[in-house]
Each structure stands twice: as C-alpha cells, then as structure tokens.
C-alpha cells in the first residue's frame, strides 16, 4: 500500500481473476498524486487489464484526472486496458465536466467489472 500526505490518499494494488486492481481511497490531488503515478508505472503487466477502483475516493482534481488519463494512454499503447470502477459524485462530476467519462470504460462496482470481458 502506498500513502501520501499522512494518509490523505492511499492506493493498494492486487490481482484478481486475471485483472490488476488499484483501489484508491481519500483525496487525489496535486499533493497526493505521486503514489498513483508510481502504481500506474509499476503494477500493470503489458497487455493486461487494470481496474482502478474509485469507490472510496472522496475527491479528485485535475492533477489526479491527468494522471489517470496518461496512465490510460500508456496502458493502451502496450495492449492493455484501464477501466474505472465505482465512479460516484462528486468525483464523477470532474470526469463528466471534462468529458473524460467518455474515454474510460466505466463499471458501477468491482463485481460488475470482473463479470465483464476486457474487450470494449
């Protein structure tokens, strides 16, 4: 588990049913984004599926969104997918306003994500 800013943000990685899951909690912003950058750089294997669980994320600013967008591009270039799980208000608002919600495959919860194929 990686933490930032005295537990304001945490990110944990695990594997389950052929997917890598990054579970985030807390506030993702300019001051806390580095653990997510590191996790995206190191936890996903080439050509695989990465599920980013936002269920317990309370806040995401433009820095956090940018980290996720860059991660999505890098993972797609290697033949993998980055999908979002549990996007909820007010975090969903940032994705909707910027149009980023149309760039990711979205799942209501982890169970639904794992039940679907990785193909779009």
C-alpha positions, 0 to 999 in steps of 0.5 A, a space after each residue: 500500500 502506498 500513502 501520501 500526505 499522512 494518509 490523505 490518499 492511499 492506493 493498494 494494488 492486487 490481482 484478481 481473476 486475471 485483472 490488476 486492481 488499484 483501489 484508491 481511497 481519500 483525496 487525489 490531488 496535486 499533493 497526493 498524486 505521486 503514489 498513483 503515478 508510481 502504481 500506474 508505472 509499476 503494477 500493470 503487466 503489458 497487455 493486461 487489464 487494470 481496474 482502478 477502483 474509485 469507490 472510496 475516493 472522496 475527491 479528485 482534481 485535475 492533477 489526479 484526472 491527468 494522471 489517470 488519463 496518461 496512465 490510460 494512454 500508456 496502458 493502451 499503447 502496450 495492449 492493455 486496458 484501464 477501466 474505472 470502477 465505482 465512479 460516484 459524485 462528486 468525483 464523477 462530476 470532474 470526469 463528466 465536466 471534462 468529458 473524460 467519462 467518455 474515454 474510460 470504460 466505466 463499471 458501477 462496482 468491482 463485481 460488475 467489472 470482473 463479470 465483464 470481458 476486457 474487450 470494449 
